[in-house]
Amino acid sequence: MAILDEHVHQQVKKEFENLQDNVKLVVFTQELECQYCRENRSMAEEIAALSDKVTTEVCNFVTDKEKVNKYKIDKIPAIVVEGAKDYGIRFYGIPAGYEFTSLIEAIKIVSARDSGLSSESKESLEKITEPVHIQVFVTPTCPYCPGAVKLAHKLALENDVITADMIESAEFPHLANKYNVFGVPKTIVNEKNQFEGALPESAFVSQVMGVM
């Protein structure tokens, strides 16, 4: 059974018309698939079928330890958006609802190898030399969440020491509780800094730089 309807298929095909480099969606699931794992895998496979520039690789979270360790995956369902290299772009939980656009955008920037960030943001991010882990908590019904997710992923594309995760709050309630996620989007940076809301690019970058 298809996850996406024909109208969405046509929209995505149009979005993918100008893809440049190949993109691989590395999907983590398990033999007895977790809640949303099957839908997550099916969605990735449907998306990949809409462009010859996009492929999928399905990995077993339990048995494919080499891949789990390589990508540092610690929960499922998960999708890594990989291009010429692994840029640290992660989706934990199915990117449904508004977050579907975040996945499509991630594929496009990885294919283009271009974050689209301002020159000022790029100059600031060049100063980051130690690992930075950004976690953006979302819900599928939040219209403001994709803005935060897309910015986090653009930062990850721009600097190899940055990893950025979209985390669907309802699918990982233990993490939502750990970080006191009462409103979304909520962004956690290196366990040190946290903020709510969809900030403009300059403010988002400043918050990330604040952990240095």
N, CA, C and O of each residue as an XYZ file, in Angstrom:
848
protein
N       0.838     -1.198      0.000
C       0.000      0.000      0.000
C       0.876      1.253      0.000
O       1.784      1.378      0.821
N       0.605      2.169     -0.911
C       1.410      3.380     -1.032
C       1.206      4.296      0.175
O       0.095      4.440      0.684
N       2.293      4.905      0.614
C       2.244      5.875      1.703
C       1.862      7.249      1.163
O       1.134      7.998      1.814
N       2.353      7.572     -0.024
C       2.136      8.882     -0.633
C       1.136      8.759     -1.777
O       1.152      7.776     -2.518
N       0.265      9.757     -1.921
C      -0.708      9.689     -3.013
C      -0.095     10.237     -4.306
O       1.013     10.772     -4.302
N      -0.823     10.097     -5.390
C      -0.307     10.459     -6.703
C       0.001     11.951     -6.799
O       0.963     12.345     -7.458
N      -0.805     12.773     -6.150
C      -0.555     14.219     -6.174
C       0.804     14.537     -5.555
O       1.557     15.352     -6.088
N       1.115     13.896     -4.434
C       2.412     14.110     -3.782
C       3.531     13.587     -4.669
O       4.583     14.216     -4.783
N       3.307     12.435     -5.299
C       4.310     11.889     -6.213
C       4.682     12.909     -7.280
O       5.862     13.120     -7.557
N       3.691     13.531     -7.871
C       3.942     14.492     -8.940
C       4.666     15.733     -8.417
O       5.536     16.282     -9.093
N       4.301     16.169     -7.210
C       4.973     17.330     -6.617
C       6.448     17.035     -6.359
O       7.318     17.858     -6.646
N       6.718     15.846     -5.814
C       8.103     15.474     -5.507
C       8.919     15.321     -6.789
O      10.068     15.758     -6.854
N       8.331     14.710     -7.793
C       9.035     14.585     -9.076
C       9.465     15.951     -9.595
O      10.573     16.109    -10.106
N       8.586     16.928     -9.461
C       8.912     18.287     -9.903
C      10.048     18.866     -9.074
O      10.948     19.514     -9.611
N      10.006     18.630     -7.749
C      11.069     19.120     -6.867
C      12.418     18.484     -7.217
O      13.470     19.094     -7.027
N      12.373     17.261     -7.727
C      13.597     16.510     -8.005
C      14.138     16.723     -9.418
O      15.163     16.144     -9.778
N      13.475     17.531    -10.205
C      13.882     17.685    -11.608
C      15.310     18.205    -11.753
O      16.001     17.871    -12.716
N      15.747     19.013    -10.809
C      17.074     19.636    -10.923
C      18.104     19.053     -9.957
O      19.118     19.692     -9.673
N      17.853     17.852     -9.453
C      18.847     17.215     -8.593
C      20.152     17.041     -9.371
O      20.145     16.729    -10.562
N      21.264     17.250     -8.676
C      22.574     17.188     -9.338
C      23.303     15.887     -9.007
O      23.378     14.990     -9.847
N      23.838     15.776     -7.795
C      24.552     14.570     -7.397
C      23.583     13.523     -6.861
O      22.460     13.831     -6.460
N      24.045     12.287     -6.865
C      23.235     11.198     -6.325
C      23.088     11.328     -4.808
O      23.988     11.810     -4.121
N      21.948     10.893     -4.310
C      21.648     10.906     -2.876
C      21.180      9.517     -2.467
O      20.393      8.880     -3.168
N      21.675      9.056     -1.322
C      21.243      7.760     -0.794
C      20.537      7.961      0.545
O      21.052      8.632      1.439
N      19.364      7.374      0.666
C      18.646      7.373      1.936
C      18.964      6.055      2.635
O      18.522      4.988      2.209
N      19.732      6.146      3.708
C      20.094      4.948      4.472
C      19.055      4.800      5.582
O      19.009      5.600      6.517
N      18.227      3.767      5.465
C      17.079      3.584      6.352
C      17.396      2.496      7.372
O      17.831      1.403      7.010
N      17.176      2.799      8.643
C      17.406      1.821      9.701
C      16.070      1.340     10.259
O      15.225      2.131     10.676
N      15.910      0.021     10.252
C      14.709     -0.621     10.762
C      15.147     -1.932     11.423
O      16.321     -2.081     11.763
N      14.243     -2.864     11.606
C      14.605     -4.177     12.121
C      13.629     -5.207     11.586
O      12.584     -4.864     11.034
N      13.985     -6.491     11.759
C      13.180     -7.563     11.152
C      11.732     -7.509     11.632
O      10.803     -7.537     10.825
N      11.544     -7.433     12.943
C      10.208     -7.210     13.492
C      10.092     -5.699     13.623
O      10.531     -5.114     14.613
N       9.500     -5.079     12.619
C       9.585     -3.632     12.507
C       8.835     -2.910     13.619
O       7.716     -3.275     13.980
N       9.478     -1.880     14.151
C       8.909     -1.080     15.225
C       7.729     -0.272     14.694
O       7.502     -0.192     13.487
N       6.991      0.320     15.614
C       5.907      1.201     15.194
C       6.474      2.328     14.336
O       7.416      3.008     14.740
N       5.909      2.518     13.175
C       6.321      3.514     12.173
C       7.549      3.104     11.362
O       7.871      3.778     10.384
N       8.242      2.033     11.726
C       9.418      1.612     10.951
C       9.023      1.214      9.529
O       9.688      1.593      8.564
N       7.948      0.456      9.407
C       7.537      0.020      8.074
C       7.130      1.211      7.215
O       7.512      1.301      6.049
N       6.349      2.130      7.799
C       5.927      3.317      7.061
C       7.131      4.179      6.678
O       7.190      4.739      5.583
N       8.086      4.271      7.601
C       9.285      5.059      7.341
C      10.078      4.481      6.171
O      10.506      5.211      5.278
N      10.270      3.165      6.187
C      10.994      2.502      5.105
C      10.238      2.644      3.789
O      10.833      2.959      2.759
N       8.926      2.410      3.824
C       8.120      2.501      2.599
C       8.159      3.908      2.009
O       8.251      4.076      0.793
N       8.090      4.916      2.878
C       8.145      6.298      2.405
C       9.468      6.572      1.697
O       9.487      7.160      0.616
N      10.574      6.144      2.307
C      11.883      6.364      1.701
C      11.973      5.671      0.344
O      12.498      6.243     -0.612
N      11.469      4.454      0.257
C      11.522      3.705     -0.998
C      10.647      4.356     -2.067
O      11.023      4.394     -3.238
N       9.487      4.864     -1.671
C       8.622      5.557     -2.632
C       9.290      6.827     -3.151
O       9.227      7.126     -4.343
N       9.923      7.565     -2.257
C      10.612      8.793     -2.663
C      11.738      8.470     -3.638
O      11.898      9.144     -4.656
N      12.515      7.443     -3.325
C      13.635      7.075     -4.182
C      13.165      6.666     -5.579
O      13.871      6.874     -6.565
N      11.982      6.090     -5.650
C      11.450      5.646     -6.941
C      11.064      6.813     -7.848
O      10.784      6.612     -9.029
N      11.047      8.022     -7.306
C      10.614      9.192     -8.073
C      11.761      9.905     -8.785
O      11.537     10.867     -9.520
N      12.986      9.432     -8.567
C      14.140     10.039     -9.254
C      15.254      9.012     -9.382
O      15.507      8.242     -8.455
N      15.921      9.002    -10.538
C      17.057      8.099    -10.701
C      18.294      8.610     -9.970
O      19.335      7.953     -9.975
N      18.182      9.781     -9.341
C      19.275     10.329     -8.545
C      19.200      9.898     -7.078
O      20.136     10.139     -6.316
N      18.098      9.265     -6.681
C      17.884      8.909     -5.276
C      17.756      7.393     -5.142
O      17.015      6.755     -5.889
N      18.479      6.833     -4.192
C      18.395      5.400     -3.911
C      18.190      5.185     -2.413
O      18.340      6.113     -1.617
N      17.850      3.967     -2.042
C      17.727      3.625     -0.622
C      18.624      2.440     -0.300
O      18.895      1.590     -1.149
N      19.068      2.405      0.927
C      19.758      1.246      1.485
C      19.103      0.954      2.825
O      19.093      1.810      3.709
N      18.561     -0.235      2.983
C      17.865     -0.597      4.209
C      18.794     -1.414      5.097
O      19.340     -2.430      4.667
N      18.970     -0.967      6.338
C      19.861     -1.627      7.290
C      19.075     -2.110      8.495
O      18.129     -1.463      8.943
N      19.484     -3.254      9.008
C      18.856     -3.828     10.197
C      19.553     -3.278     11.440
O      20.752     -3.482     11.630
N      18.803     -2.589     12.272
C      19.347     -1.936     13.460
C      19.960     -2.943     14.437
O      20.870     -2.606     15.193
N      19.456     -4.177     14.415
C      19.919     -5.199     15.359
C      21.149     -5.936     14.838
O      22.088     -6.189     15.593
N      21.149     -6.276     13.564
C      22.211     -7.145     13.032
C      23.280     -6.421     12.213
O      24.401     -6.917     12.101
N      22.960     -5.268     11.644
C      23.950     -4.539     10.831
C      24.779     -3.594     11.701
O      24.734     -2.373     11.548
N      25.530     -4.194     12.613
C      26.254     -3.399     13.608
C      27.298     -2.479     12.975
O      27.539     -1.376     13.464
N      27.909     -2.934     11.896
C      28.917     -2.106     11.242
C      28.311     -0.792     10.748
O      28.898      0.276     10.917
N      27.118     -0.887     10.129
C      26.450      0.315      9.632
C      25.929      1.169     10.786
O      26.011      2.397     10.745
N      25.395      0.516     11.811
C      24.894      1.252     12.975
C      26.023      2.068     13.605
O      25.838      3.231     13.963
N      27.187      1.445     13.733
C      28.334      2.136     14.327
C      28.883      3.217     13.397
O      29.278      4.292     13.847
N      28.903      2.926     12.112
C      29.421      3.893     11.138
C      28.641      5.197     11.190
O      29.220      6.283     11.191
N      27.304      5.075     11.234
C      26.456      6.267     11.221
C      26.048      6.725     12.619
O      25.353      7.729     12.774
N      26.490      5.977     13.637
C      26.186      6.311     15.038
C      24.678      6.430     15.273
O      24.203      7.395     15.874
N      23.944      5.440     14.792
C      22.492      5.405     14.960
C      22.162      4.759     16.298
O      22.633      3.661     16.595
N      21.350      5.442     17.110
C      21.045      4.922     18.449
C      19.560      4.671     18.681
O      19.159      4.310     19.787
N      18.741      4.858     17.650
C      17.301      4.616     17.790
C      16.682      4.498     16.397
O      17.252      4.951     15.405
N      15.519      3.886     16.350
C      14.811      3.720     15.075
C      13.336      4.064     15.267
O      12.820      4.024     16.384
N      12.654      4.407     14.148
C      13.128      4.462     12.769
C      14.074      5.623     12.535
O      13.977      6.664     13.185
N      14.995      5.430     11.591
C      15.975      6.469     11.292
C      16.260      6.504      9.797
O      16.213      5.482      9.113
N      16.554      7.698      9.310
C      16.995      7.887      7.930
C      18.218      8.797      7.938
O      18.201      9.873      8.535
N      19.272      8.353      7.272
C      20.447      9.178      7.015
C      20.360      9.652      5.570
O      20.139      8.847      4.665
N      20.533     10.951      5.347
C      20.538     11.488      3.975
C      21.994     11.712      3.588
O      22.642     12.649      4.054
N      22.492     10.829      2.723
C      23.911     10.809      2.379
C      24.109     11.145      0.902
O      23.356     10.690      0.040
N      25.129     11.945      0.630
C      25.447     12.292     -0.750
C      26.852     11.858     -1.082
O      27.189     10.682     -0.943
N      27.684     12.797     -1.522
C      29.079     12.494     -1.804
C      29.777     11.980     -0.544
O      30.778     11.268     -0.620
N      29.234     12.351      0.609
C      29.708     11.851      1.895
C      28.557     11.937      2.888
O      27.472     12.418      2.560
N      28.807     11.473      4.087
C      27.813     11.603      5.153
C      27.961     12.990      5.771
O      28.972     13.303      6.400
N      26.939     13.808      5.579
C      26.987     15.189      6.080
C      26.438     15.325      7.503
O      26.399     16.431      8.042
N      26.021     14.230      8.111
C      25.502     14.315      9.472
C      24.037     14.691      9.540
O      23.577     15.201     10.561
N      23.296     14.448      8.467
C      21.874     14.791      8.413
C      21.050     13.565      8.768
O      21.129     12.541      8.089
N      20.256     13.664      9.833
C      19.525     12.521     10.365
C      18.043     12.867     10.574
O      17.684     13.996     10.910
N      17.203     11.850     10.360
C      15.784     11.919     10.713
C      15.488     10.740     11.626
O      15.675      9.588     11.233
N      15.028     11.017     12.842
C      14.615      9.970     13.782
C      13.105     10.070     13.970
O      12.590     11.073     14.464
N      12.410      9.013     13.569
C      10.953      9.062     13.524
C      10.532      9.391     12.108
O      11.279     10.026     11.363
N       9.357      8.970     11.739
C       8.901      9.177     10.363
C       8.693     10.672     10.077
O       7.983     11.346     10.824
N       9.298     11.189      9.013
C       9.113     12.607      8.660
C       7.781     12.804      7.932
O       7.737     13.005      6.718
N       6.720     12.741      8.696
C       5.372     12.847      8.133
C       4.830     14.259      8.335
O       5.462     15.093      8.983
N       3.657     14.512      7.775
C       3.038     15.825      7.931
C       3.937     16.918      7.385
O       4.495     16.791      6.295
N       4.075     17.990      8.148
C       4.913     19.105      7.714
C       6.372     18.690      7.534
O       7.093     19.282      6.731
N       6.807     17.674      8.281
C       8.219     17.284      8.219
C       8.591     16.586      6.918
O       9.775     16.413      6.629
N       7.604     16.184      6.132
C       7.895     15.594      4.832
C       8.700     16.575      3.979
O       9.604     16.181      3.241
N       8.355     17.864      4.092
C       9.082     18.874      3.312
C      10.532     18.986      3.774
O      11.409     19.324      2.979
N      10.789     18.707      5.047
C      12.161     18.756      5.556
C      13.013     17.672      4.904
O      14.178     17.902      4.582
N      12.431     16.494      4.709
C      13.159     15.402      4.063
C      13.459     15.735      2.604
O      14.570     15.507      2.126
N      12.479     16.267      1.910
C      12.679     16.637      0.511
C      13.752     17.725      0.403
O      14.601     17.674     -0.487
N      13.711     18.701      1.303
C      14.702     19.778      1.297
C      16.092     19.228      1.589
O      17.069     19.657      0.976
N      16.186     18.282      2.518
C      17.488     17.686      2.845
C      18.076     16.977      1.630
O      19.275     17.080      1.368
N      17.243     16.266      0.897
C      17.704     15.587     -0.321
C      18.231     16.612     -1.326
O      19.260     16.393     -1.965
N      17.527     17.719     -1.457
C      17.917     18.731     -2.445
C      19.246     19.404     -2.087
O      20.088     19.601     -2.964
N      19.446     19.759     -0.811
C      20.700     20.444     -0.464
C      21.878     19.473     -0.512
O      22.989     19.868     -0.865
N      21.650     18.218     -0.163
C      22.724     17.227     -0.239
C      23.098     16.980     -1.693
O      24.278     16.859     -2.021
N      22.104     16.905     -2.560
C      22.359     16.700     -3.983
C      23.129     17.874     -4.580
O      24.005     17.687     -5.425
N      22.797     19.075     -4.138
C      23.455     20.284     -4.652
C      24.788     20.570     -3.972
O      25.588     21.364     -4.466
N      25.023     19.914     -2.827
C      26.201     20.193     -1.994
C      26.258     21.677     -1.638
O      27.333     22.275     -1.592
N      25.103     22.253     -1.390
C      25.007     23.692     -1.126
C      23.971     23.933     -0.034
O      22.793     23.611     -0.193
N      24.431     24.505      1.079
C      23.523     24.756      2.200
C      22.572     25.906      1.934
O      21.468     25.950      2.476
N      23.003     26.834      1.101
C      22.178     28.016      0.864
C      22.238     29.030      1.981
O      21.477     29.998      1.976
N      23.131     28.831      2.946
C      23.273     29.776      4.053
C      23.961     31.055      3.577
O      24.653     31.063      2.560
N      23.758     32.123      4.325
C      24.382     33.402      3.986
C      25.890     33.324      4.188
O      26.385     32.454      4.905
N      26.610     34.232      3.556
C      28.068     34.262      3.708
C      28.455     34.539      5.161
O      29.470     34.034      5.641
N      27.648     35.341      5.860
C      27.921     35.629      7.272
C      27.810     34.371      8.124
O      28.641     34.120      8.996
N      26.768     33.582      7.857
C      26.587     32.331      8.607
C      27.731     31.369      8.321
O      28.240     30.717      9.233
N      28.137     31.280      7.063
C      29.213     30.364      6.687
C      30.517     30.749      7.371
O      31.265     29.882      7.823
N      30.789     32.036      7.447
C      32.014     32.507      8.098
C      32.008     32.155      9.582
O      33.032     31.760     10.139
N      30.848     32.302     10.215
C      30.746     31.953     11.636
C      30.954     30.455     11.846
O      31.665     30.044     12.763
N      30.340     29.653     11.004
C      30.406     28.201     11.168
C      31.794     27.642     10.925
O      32.133     26.578     11.443
N      32.600     28.345     10.142
C      33.983     27.910      9.897
C      34.797     27.882     11.189
O      35.807     27.183     11.276
N      34.356     28.639     12.186
C      35.084     28.714     13.454
C      34.840     27.502     14.344
O      35.551     27.305     15.329
N      33.844     26.691     14.010
C      33.526     25.520     14.821
C      34.455     24.379     14.442
O      34.449     23.924     13.298
N      35.248     23.918     15.390
C      36.196     22.832     15.137
C      35.953     21.610     16.015
O      36.497     20.537     15.752
N      35.138     21.770     17.057
C      34.805     20.650     17.938
C      33.412     20.139     17.597
O      32.586     20.910     17.108
N      33.122     18.842     17.843
C      31.825     18.256     17.475
C      30.640     19.010     18.080
O      30.645     19.374     19.256
N      29.633     19.233     17.248
C      28.385     19.863     17.673
C      27.235     18.940     17.272
O      27.143     18.500     16.127
N      26.366     18.660     18.233
C      25.206     17.790     17.986
C      23.932     18.602     18.210
O      23.652     19.056     19.319
N      23.168     18.772     17.129
C      21.916     19.527     17.197
C      20.746     18.548     17.128
O      20.668     17.727     16.214
N      19.840     18.641     18.096
C      18.621     17.831     18.090
C      17.417     18.768     18.027
O      17.238     19.620     18.897
N      16.603     18.605     17.000
C      15.409     19.431     16.850
C      14.177     18.547     17.060
O      13.899     17.651     16.263
N      13.453     18.809     18.134
C      12.244     18.044     18.441
C      11.047     18.659     17.720
O      10.845     19.873     17.738
N      10.257     17.790     17.085
C       9.152     18.251     16.246
C       7.919     17.381     16.462
O       7.977     16.341     17.117
N       6.807     17.831     15.897
C       5.625     16.999     15.704
C       5.176     17.185     14.253
O       5.443     18.229     13.659
N       4.503     16.196     13.679
C       4.101     16.301     12.272
C       3.098     17.420     12.001
O       2.955     17.862     10.861
N       2.402     17.880     13.043
C       1.368     18.898     12.856
C       1.855     20.314     13.111
O       1.064     21.256     13.068
N       3.146     20.477     13.377
C       3.711     21.794     13.691
C       4.192     22.481     12.412
O       5.144     22.012     11.788
N       3.553     23.580     12.011
C       3.959     24.249     10.772
C       5.273     25.018     10.879
O       5.869     25.384      9.867
N       5.723     25.261     12.116
C       6.955     26.029     12.311
C       8.190     25.132     12.441
O       9.321     25.610     12.346
N       7.972     23.844     12.657
C       9.085     22.921     12.893
C      10.004     22.729     11.689
O      11.221     22.680     11.869
N       9.473     22.619     10.464
C      10.375     22.407      9.329
C      11.430     23.496      9.181
O      12.546     23.216      8.745
N      11.095     24.726      9.536
C      12.077     25.797      9.438
C      13.293     25.529     10.300
O      14.425     25.744      9.867
N      13.066     25.059     11.520
C      14.170     24.756     12.432
C      14.955     23.537     11.955
O      16.184     23.522     12.020
N      14.251     22.527     11.482
C      14.912     21.310     11.003
C      15.786     21.620      9.784
O      16.937     21.188      9.709
N      15.236     22.360      8.847
C      15.996     22.687      7.632
C      17.249     23.484      7.961
O      18.309     23.238      7.386
N      17.139     24.444      8.888
C      18.321     25.224      9.273
C      19.378     24.330      9.923
O      20.566     24.446      9.623
N      18.941     23.444     10.809
C      19.888     22.539     11.471
C      20.610     21.673     10.444
O      21.822     21.477     10.534
N      19.873     21.161      9.481
C      20.487     20.322      8.447
C      21.423     21.128      7.546
O      22.437     20.603      7.087
N      21.098     22.380      7.292
C      21.990     23.221      6.488
C      23.313     23.446      7.218
O      24.376     23.460      6.597
N      23.243     23.621      8.544
C      24.469     23.785      9.323
C      25.322     22.521      9.257
O      26.546     22.596      9.149
N      24.668     21.356      9.321
C      25.393     20.088      9.250
C      26.079     19.933      7.892
O      27.208     19.449      7.815
N      25.400     20.340      6.834
C      25.990     20.266      5.502
C      27.209     21.178      5.394
O      28.178     20.854      4.708
N      27.151     22.304      6.067
C      28.194     23.330      5.943
C      29.461     22.973      6.702
O      30.553     23.368      6.293
N      29.338     22.234      7.799
C      30.508     21.941      8.627
C      30.508     20.468      9.026
O      29.534     19.971      9.592
N      31.608     19.774      8.727
C      31.672     18.324      8.933
C      31.603     17.893     10.392
O      31.315     16.728     10.667
N      31.859     18.795     11.334
C      31.819     18.391     12.741
C      30.428     18.575     13.347
O      30.220     18.283     14.524
N      29.480     19.058     12.547
C      28.103     19.248     13.027
C      27.222     18.097     12.559
O      27.226     17.737     11.382
N      26.473     17.527     13.486
C      25.446     16.527     13.180
C      24.108     17.098     13.606
O      23.991     17.675     14.687
N      23.100     16.942     12.765
C      21.786     17.526     13.065
C      20.690     16.480     12.916
O      20.561     15.840     11.872
N      19.902     16.316     13.976
C      18.837     15.316     14.007
C      17.464     15.964     14.067
O      17.240     16.876     14.864
N      16.549     15.502     13.233
C      15.127     15.733     13.482
C      14.662     14.598     14.364
O      14.944     13.435     14.073
N      13.949     14.911     15.444
C      13.419     13.881     16.338
C      11.923     14.102     16.517
O      11.490     15.151     16.994
N      11.146     13.108     16.129
C       9.691     13.200     16.272
C       9.334     12.901     17.729
O       9.501     11.778     18.204
N       8.847     13.914     18.421
C       8.685     13.848     19.875
C       7.824     12.679     20.344
O       8.171     11.998     21.309
N       6.710     12.449     19.668
C       5.779     11.412     20.126
C       6.361     10.016     19.989
O       5.974      9.115     20.733
N       7.281      9.818     19.057
C       7.873      8.497     18.849
C       9.009      8.210     19.831
O       9.395      7.056     20.019
N       9.536      9.251     20.450
C      10.620      9.091     21.420
C      10.285      9.870     22.685
O      10.967     10.838     23.022
N       9.220      9.442     23.394
C       8.758     10.196     24.575
C       9.801     10.279     25.685
O       9.818     11.245     26.449
N      10.671      9.271     25.780
C      11.698      9.317     26.835
C      12.658     10.479     26.604
O      13.144     11.086     27.559
N      12.932     10.789     25.335
C      13.798     11.928     25.037
C      13.055     13.244     25.222
O      13.624     14.226     25.700
N      11.778     13.258     24.840
C      10.969     14.463     25.048
C      10.883     14.789     26.531
O      10.922     15.957     26.918
N      10.766     13.749     27.369
C      10.732     13.964     28.814
C      12.095     14.418     29.339
O      12.182     15.302     30.191
N      13.144     13.806     28.824
C      14.498     14.149     29.277
C      14.806     15.624     29.050
O      15.423     16.278     29.891
N      14.369     16.137     27.907
C      14.685     17.514     27.559
C      13.525     18.481     27.818
O      13.547     19.626     27.365
N      12.513     18.006     28.551
C      11.373     18.858     28.911
C      10.755     19.536     27.687
O      10.582     20.754     27.648
N      10.433     18.721     26.701
C       9.849     19.241     25.471
C       8.340     19.404     25.672
O       7.583     18.436     25.603
N       7.926     20.631     25.917
C       6.508     20.939     26.095
C       5.953     21.707     24.901
O       4.740     21.786     24.711
N       6.845     22.267     24.106
C       6.454     22.980     22.893
C       7.472     22.704     21.808
O       8.642     22.455     22.101
N       7.046     22.744     20.572
C       7.943     22.480     19.446
C       7.851     23.615     18.435
O       6.827     24.293     18.359
N       8.922     23.831     17.649
C      10.188     23.106     17.708
C      11.008     23.481     18.943
O      11.029     24.635     19.371
N      11.679     22.476     19.499
C      12.633     22.728     20.577
C      13.969     22.158     20.140
O      14.058     21.006     19.716
N      15.002     22.973     20.246
C      16.322     22.599     19.755
C      17.303     22.492     20.913
O      17.394     23.383     21.758
N      18.035     21.384     20.934
C      19.054     21.137     21.948
C      20.406     21.098     21.241
O      20.566     20.390     20.246
N      21.370     21.849     21.746
C      22.701     21.891     21.146
C      23.727     21.413     22.163
O      23.967     22.067     23.178
N      24.329     20.262     21.877
C      25.396     19.708     22.727
C      25.014     19.586     24.200
O      25.871     19.700     25.076
N      23.764     19.361     24.468
C      23.296     19.201     25.855
C      23.500     20.471     26.692
O      23.192     20.484     27.883
N      24.009     21.520     26.079
C      24.347     22.742     26.832
C      23.342     23.857     26.621
O      22.975     24.563     27.560
N      22.905     24.008     25.394
C      22.052     25.140     25.039
C      20.752     24.619     24.464
O      20.756     23.653     23.700
N      19.640     25.242     24.820
C      18.353     24.839     24.264
C      17.471     26.063     24.082
O      17.524     27.026     24.846
N      16.652     25.982     23.030
C      15.762     27.102     22.748
C      14.543     26.593     21.996
O      14.584     25.555     21.336
N      13.463     27.343     22.112
C      12.214     26.973     21.464
C      11.902     27.950     20.338
O      12.348     29.097     20.335
N      11.127     27.458     19.388
C      10.664     28.313     18.311
C      11.527     28.214     17.069
O      12.649     27.709     17.101
N      10.968     28.713     15.966
C      11.680     28.737     14.687
C      12.379     30.081     14.557
O      11.755     31.082     14.204
N      13.672     30.102     14.842
C      14.433     31.341     14.824
C      14.888     31.686     13.411
O      15.031     30.797     12.572
N      15.116     32.965     13.143
C      15.751     33.344     11.875
C      17.154     32.743     11.802
O      17.733     32.367     12.821
N      17.688     32.659     10.594
C      18.989     32.010     10.392
C      20.075     32.582     11.289
O      20.795     31.824     11.939
N      20.209     33.897     11.338
C      21.296     34.509     12.115
C      21.174     34.180     13.598
O      22.177     33.920     14.263
N      19.949     34.190     14.117
C      19.730     33.885     15.531
C      19.992     32.404     15.810
O      20.545     32.057     16.853
N      19.593     31.531     14.878
C      19.828     30.094     15.040
C      21.322     29.818     15.083
O      21.794     29.078     15.946
N      22.064     30.408     14.158
C      23.524     30.218     14.135
C      24.157     30.743     15.418
O      25.065     30.113     15.959
N      23.691     31.885     15.909
C      24.226     32.446     17.150
C      24.022     31.508     18.328
O      24.907     31.352     19.168
N      22.836     30.875     18.386
C      22.552     29.922     19.458
C      23.512     28.725     19.397
O      24.001     28.252     20.422
N      23.764     28.256     18.188
C      24.685     27.131     18.028
C      26.112     27.545     18.395
O      26.839     26.787     19.039
N      26.500     28.738     17.986
C      27.844     29.219     18.322
C      28.013     29.419     19.821
O      29.134     29.431     20.330
N      26.906     29.574     20.517
C      26.944     29.812     21.948
C      27.471     28.651     22.763
O      27.803     28.823     23.936
N      27.557     27.456     22.160
C      28.074     26.302     22.921
C      29.591     26.224     22.859
O      30.196     25.383     23.524
N      30.207     27.084     22.074
C      31.674     27.031     21.927
C      32.372     27.688     23.109
O      33.601     27.734     23.153
